[in-house]
Amino acid sequence: MTPTPTGRLIATATGSDLQMTREFKAPIEDVWASITEPERTARWFAHWSGDGRPGATVRLTMTHEEGRPESDMTIIACEPPRRLEVEAVDEYGRWHLEARLEEAGGVTTLTFLHHLDPETELATTGPGWEYYLDMLSASITGAPHPAFDDYYPGQHAYYEGLSTG
Protein backbone atom coordinates (compact mmCIF):
# COMPACT_ATOMS: atom_id res chain seq x y z
CA MET A 1 0.00 0.00 0.00
CA THR A 2 1.39 3.41 -0.98
CA PRO A 3 0.64 6.16 1.55
CA THR A 4 -0.79 9.34 0.07
CA PRO A 5 1.97 11.91 -0.52
CA THR A 6 1.50 15.18 1.36
CA GLY A 7 4.39 17.34 0.18
CA ARG A 8 3.93 20.70 -1.47
CA LEU A 9 6.46 22.76 -3.34
CA ILE A 10 6.51 26.34 -2.04
CA ALA A 11 8.18 29.17 -3.98
CA THR A 12 10.53 31.32 -1.89
CA ALA A 13 12.64 34.40 -2.55
CA THR A 14 15.70 32.17 -2.98
CA GLY A 15 14.22 29.12 -4.74
CA SER A 16 11.75 26.63 -3.36
CA ASP A 17 10.95 24.60 -0.27
CA LEU A 18 9.43 21.18 0.10
CA GLN A 19 6.78 21.50 2.83
CA MET A 20 5.02 18.69 4.71
CA THR A 21 2.83 18.81 7.80
CA ARG A 22 1.86 16.28 10.42
CA GLU A 23 -0.58 16.65 13.32
CA PHE A 24 -0.18 14.97 16.69
CA LYS A 25 -2.62 14.65 19.57
CA ALA A 26 0.24 15.40 21.92
CA PRO A 27 1.59 18.40 23.80
CA ILE A 28 4.08 20.57 21.92
CA GLU A 29 6.79 19.68 24.48
CA ASP A 30 6.42 15.97 23.67
CA VAL A 31 6.72 16.54 19.92
CA TRP A 32 9.65 18.89 20.52
CA ALA A 33 11.40 16.19 22.56
CA SER A 34 10.81 13.72 19.71
CA ILE A 35 12.68 15.94 17.25
CA THR A 36 15.47 17.14 19.56
CA GLU A 37 16.40 14.53 22.19
CA PRO A 38 18.94 11.99 20.86
CA GLU A 39 17.24 8.93 22.37
CA ARG A 40 13.92 9.99 20.86
CA THR A 41 15.26 11.03 17.44
CA ALA A 42 16.92 7.59 17.23
CA ARG A 43 13.47 5.98 17.30
CA TRP A 44 12.53 7.44 13.93
CA PHE A 45 15.53 9.03 12.20
CA ALA A 46 19.00 9.24 13.73
CA HIS A 47 20.83 9.32 17.02
CA TRP A 48 23.01 12.37 17.52
CA SER A 49 25.85 13.29 19.82
CA GLY A 50 27.58 16.56 20.56
CA ASP A 51 26.72 19.99 21.86
CA GLY A 52 23.11 20.62 20.82
CA ARG A 53 23.10 24.40 20.62
CA PRO A 54 22.89 26.97 17.81
CA GLY A 55 26.18 27.25 15.95
CA ALA A 56 27.38 23.82 17.09
CA THR A 57 27.85 20.75 14.93
CA VAL A 58 26.48 17.41 16.08
CA ARG A 59 27.28 13.92 14.75
CA LEU A 60 24.33 11.96 13.32
CA THR A 61 24.13 8.18 13.09
CA MET A 62 21.24 7.07 10.90
CA THR A 63 19.42 4.37 12.85
CA HIS A 64 17.12 3.06 10.11
CA GLU A 65 19.53 3.01 7.16
CA GLU A 66 21.65 0.09 6.06
CA GLY A 67 25.17 0.47 7.39
CA ARG A 68 24.10 3.18 9.85
CA PRO A 69 25.80 6.01 7.92
CA GLU A 70 27.12 9.00 9.84
CA SER A 71 27.32 12.68 9.01
CA ASP A 72 27.74 16.05 10.67
CA MET A 73 24.82 18.44 11.12
CA THR A 74 25.08 22.09 12.11
CA ILE A 75 22.37 23.61 14.28
CA ILE A 76 21.39 26.94 12.76
CA ALA A 77 18.53 27.79 15.15
CA CYS A 78 17.00 26.13 18.19
CA GLU A 79 14.02 27.92 19.73
CA PRO A 80 12.31 25.49 22.13
CA PRO A 81 9.63 24.29 21.68
CA ARG A 82 8.74 26.03 18.41
CA ARG A 83 11.54 25.99 15.84
CA LEU A 84 14.57 23.92 14.91
CA GLU A 85 16.71 24.65 11.84
CA VAL A 86 19.69 22.50 10.83
CA GLU A 87 21.99 21.91 7.90
CA ALA A 88 24.14 19.01 6.73
CA VAL A 89 26.26 18.39 3.68
CA ASP A 90 27.02 14.85 2.59
CA GLU A 91 27.62 12.84 -0.58
CA TYR A 92 23.94 13.30 -1.50
CA GLY A 93 23.96 17.07 -1.30
CA ARG A 94 23.05 19.90 1.07
CA TRP A 95 20.22 19.30 3.55
CA HIS A 96 18.87 22.59 4.92
CA LEU A 97 15.94 21.55 7.11
CA GLU A 98 13.52 23.33 9.39
CA ALA A 99 10.81 22.16 11.79
CA ARG A 100 8.16 24.54 13.11
CA LEU A 101 5.71 23.52 15.84
CA GLU A 102 2.40 25.04 16.90
CA GLU A 103 -0.09 23.76 19.47
CA ALA A 104 -3.83 24.48 19.56
CA GLY A 105 -6.66 22.59 21.21
CA GLY A 106 -4.46 19.70 22.34
CA VAL A 107 -3.07 19.16 18.83
CA THR A 108 0.50 19.95 17.84
CA THR A 109 1.15 20.69 14.17
CA LEU A 110 4.62 20.09 12.79
CA THR A 111 5.49 21.96 9.61
CA PHE A 112 8.59 20.43 8.06
CA LEU A 113 10.54 22.39 5.46
CA HIS A 114 13.39 21.19 3.28
CA HIS A 115 14.93 24.36 1.82
CA LEU A 116 15.86 22.89 -1.55
CA ASP A 117 19.01 23.38 -3.57
CA PRO A 118 18.43 23.46 -7.35
CA GLU A 119 20.11 20.05 -7.76
CA THR A 120 17.99 18.28 -5.11
CA GLU A 121 16.19 15.32 -6.68
CA LEU A 122 12.67 15.81 -5.39
CA ALA A 123 11.42 12.50 -6.84
CA THR A 124 13.62 10.58 -4.38
CA THR A 125 13.88 13.12 -1.54
CA GLY A 126 10.11 13.61 -1.15
CA PRO A 127 9.27 9.94 -0.54
CA GLY A 128 12.15 9.73 1.94
CA TRP A 129 10.83 12.59 4.04
CA GLU A 130 7.29 11.19 3.91
CA TYR A 131 8.69 7.93 5.30
CA TYR A 132 10.69 9.62 8.06
CA LEU A 133 7.79 11.85 9.14
CA ASP A 134 5.52 8.81 9.30
CA MET A 135 8.26 7.10 11.35
CA LEU A 136 8.10 10.13 13.68
CA SER A 137 4.32 9.73 13.92
CA ALA A 138 4.70 6.05 14.75
CA SER A 139 7.31 6.82 17.42
CA ILE A 140 4.95 9.29 19.10
CA THR A 141 1.75 7.23 18.85
CA GLY A 142 3.25 3.77 19.36
CA ALA A 143 1.96 2.58 15.97
CA PRO A 144 3.98 0.05 13.96
CA HIS A 145 6.80 1.50 11.88
CA PRO A 146 5.99 1.94 8.20
CA ALA A 147 8.00 0.15 5.51
CA PHE A 148 10.15 2.30 3.23
CA ASP A 149 9.12 0.15 0.24
CA ASP A 150 5.61 1.59 0.64
CA TYR A 151 6.98 5.07 -0.13
CA TYR A 152 9.55 4.52 -2.82
CA PRO A 153 9.09 3.98 -5.70
CA GLY A 154 5.31 4.41 -5.17
CA GLN A 155 5.51 8.18 -4.56
CA HIS A 156 8.21 8.82 -7.17
CA ALA A 157 5.80 10.01 -9.90
CA TYR A 158 4.00 12.42 -7.54
CA TYR A 159 7.23 14.13 -6.53
CA GLU A 160 8.62 14.08 -10.04
CA GLY A 161 5.45 15.92 -11.09
CA LEU A 162 6.01 18.55 -8.39
CA SER A 163 9.52 19.21 -9.58
CA THR A 164 8.56 19.53 -13.24
CA GLY A 165 5.12 21.12 -12.73
N, C-alpha and C positions, 0 to 999 in steps of 0.2 A: 504494500500500500504506500503510495506517495503522498506525504503530507502536503497540504496546500501551501504554496509559497506566499510569503507575506511582505517581502521586500519591495521597497519603492526607491526609485532613483530621484534624488532631489538636486536641482540645480543650485549651485552656490556661486559666490563671487569669484572663487578660485577654481571651479571645476564642478564636481558633483560628489554627492554623498549617497551611499547605500544606507537606507533607514529601515529598521525593523522595530516593532514594539511587541512587548509581552506584558500581560497583566497577571498579578499574583494576589490572591486573597491572603495577604501576609503584611505585617507592618514593614514600613520602609527600612527600619533598622535591620530586620532579618534579611531582606533582599540585599541591602548594602553589604552585610557580612558575607553573603554568598558570592559577591563579586570582588571582595577585597581581602578576606581572610584566607591565608594559604591553604589551610586544611579544608576549607569549604570550596575554594576555587578548584582544588584537586578533584573534587567529586564530579565536576562537569567539564573542566577545561585543562587546567594546568596547575601544578604546585609552583609556588615561587618562594625565593629566599632573597634576603637582602634588606636594605633599609627602605621601607615603604613610605617614602615622603616625596613631595614634589621636587623635581630636579635630580632625584636619585635613579640609579639603574638597578633593577632587580633581575635575577636569573630565573627564567621559566623552564620547567620540565613538563612537557606535554604528557598528560597521564592517560590519554585515550588514543594515542597515535602509536603505530608500530615503531619500535625502536626507542620510544620515549625521547624524541629530539629535544634539544635545549636551545635556548636563545636568550638574548638580553632584551629587556624592555625598559624604556625610560618613562618615568611618571611625569607627565606634563602638568597635570592638575589633579588635586584630590581635595574635594570639598564635601566632607561627610555630612549627612548621608545622601547627598543630592547629585554629585557629579564626579566622575572619574574620567580622566583623559590620559592615554598612554600612546607610546609609539615604539615600534620595533622594526628593525631591518634585518632580513635574512635572505637566504638564497631564492626565496619566492617573491621578494619585493619589500616595499615599505608598507607597514601596517599602522596607520594612524587611526586610533579607535577612541570612541567616546561613549560613555554610558550616563544617561540622565534619568533620575528617579523622581517621581511625584507620588504622593499618597493622598487619596480622597475616599471617604466612606469605607475605610477598611480594605481598600484595594490599592496596591502599589503598581504603578505603570513604569516599566523600563523602556526607555527609548534608546536604542542602540544605533550608533552611527559609525560607519566605516568611511572616513574621509579618503576618497579614492584618488590614486595616482592615475594618470592617463593610460598607463600600461597594465593596470589591474585587470585580470580576466574575470569579469563579473559572472560568466557562465559557470565557473568552478568555485569562485569565492562565495557567491550568494548561497548555494546549497550548503556549503560548509558552515556558514554562520547560522543558517536555519537549524541545522543539526545541533550546533553548540548551544544555541538559545533554548532549544527544546530539551537538551541535556540539563541546562540550568533549571528549567521548569521542573523536570523530573527530580532533580536534587532537592528542590524546595518542597515539592508536594509528596515525595516518596513514591512517585509512579515509576514503573519500569523504564530503564534507559531505552531510548529509540535506537534503531540500527541505522548506521550511516548509509547503507545500501538503499534505504528507503528515500534518501534525499538526492543522491547522485548515482546514476545519471538522470533520474526522474525529473528533477527540477532544472536541468541544464537548459532546455528550450525556453522556459519562462525567463530565466536570467539572460540568456543570449538575446532574447527579444527586448529586454530592458536596455541592454547596452547598444543595440542597433536601432531601437525605436526612437 
